[in-house]
Amino acid sequence: MTSRERVRAAINHIEPDRIPMDLGATTVTGMAAGTMSKLRKALGLKEELVKVEEPFQILGKVEEDLRRTVQADVVGIFPKKTFLGFENSGWRPWKLQDGTDVLISKDMKYIYDTNGDILVYPQGNDSVRPSMRLPKGGFYFDTIVRQEEVDEENENGREDFREDYKVMSEEDLRFLEESTDHCYKNTDYALLGVFGGAGFGDASVIPGPAMLHTPGVRRLDEWMMWHLLNPEYIKDVYAYQTEICLKNLELYYQAVGDKIDVIYMSGTDYGTQRSEFMSRDLFREFYKDNMKKVNDWVHTHTKWKTFYHSCGSIVNFLDDFAEAGVDILNPVQVSAAGMDAVMLKEKYGDKFTFWGGAVDTQQVLPFGTPEEVIAQTQERLEIFSKGGGFVCSAIHNIQPNTPVENICAFYDTIHKFNRRKEQ
């Protein structure tokens, strides 16, 4: 099988010749740029600086030599602009906090504050306040909440978020069309469109890190409380977001057609380590119908499978996810409460493709021994691979300071498992 055939079989719950793999096709299946730099050296790949493709999480761009070495089967079709609103172009040198040399976009504008934190401007525009902060010695950017005084009586959700959710431009669509066409014609990888327009209530998006101005409710704690204190405001925002999402899905399909196999719909985390963020009743009231509307459009008009990322314990929402048309579940955080791997496969294996789940990036991969990594990876492959419905990747991005020997043990275990499967 080619990579494209392999992934298509898996997401249609047909067991392929070997387990398909993903590294870096999304912003939640990638690797920290510093870790990637160390891995490339350990693997003896070409000496070159890693490009920070996703600046918010400081993720490295997976080049073709690394993709082939780890035997990944998927390529992501990323939008023209990053999560912070500027393009990845004109790469220039930059140092990570640990001193690792990398490359960043020339359009990323930043300053150092008095305590050494790095502050980044939205859209590379330094005429407004910075929207992101990288603490001195830190590994990730934090959003800077720029919420102004909120008038509870007169707030208008549609107006407040009109700049956050917009119809895609012709320039952006042509970029996606050209990127997709190139990858489809010149590779045999499965293609995943990084869309994200259905991320209702995404904690990373609500503060508006790419927005020049952020009217309305932008603090996550207030946003969650307004589900009860001012529910019509939240519903108004989601209704508007759904309208724009449906328009953009149509435009997206006109641009790329069925050349992509999977569309990344949402990165909203609905769970914490111990439970869901809200009750099932609230999820059904505010989220489920909007999810179903956009997923129904995809299933009616395309051959795509819908990809939803949600960290945490979401076991009590899974039946609703299935009813709302979610095809692919990521990152499959089996370390969270109730998210037992065996239960997930047995109860939901015919409803979802599990994209992730192969190794724990919170404890085992960064802090365990290679032997512990091998044991956990082997166990997860045995559980999730049966009958298809599984694309292998770590549980979320591989973190900074993860030992290279553990990462190599992870991929070696997958490769050995696949070689036995092919015999």
ABEGO torsion letter per residue (X at the ends): XBAAAAAAAAAAGBBBABBBBBBGABAAABBBAAAAAAAAAAAGBBBBBBBBABAAAGBBBBBAAAAAAAGBABBBBBBABBAAGBBBBGBBBBBBAAGBBBBBBAABBBBBBAAGBBBBBBGGBAABBBABBBBBGBABBBBBBABBBBBAAABBAAAAAAAABBBBBAAAAAAAAAAAAAAAAABABBBBBBAGAABBGBAAAAAGAABABBBEBABAAAAAAAAAABAAAAAAAAAAAAAAAAAAAAAAAAAAEAABABBBABABBABBAABBABBAAAAAAAAAAAAAAAAAAAAAABABBBBBBBBEBAAAAAAAAAAAGBABBOAGBAABBGBBAAAAAAAAAAABBBBEGABBAAAAAAABBAAAAAAAAAAAAAAAABGEGBBBBBBEBBBBGBBAAAAAAAAAAAAAAAAAAAX
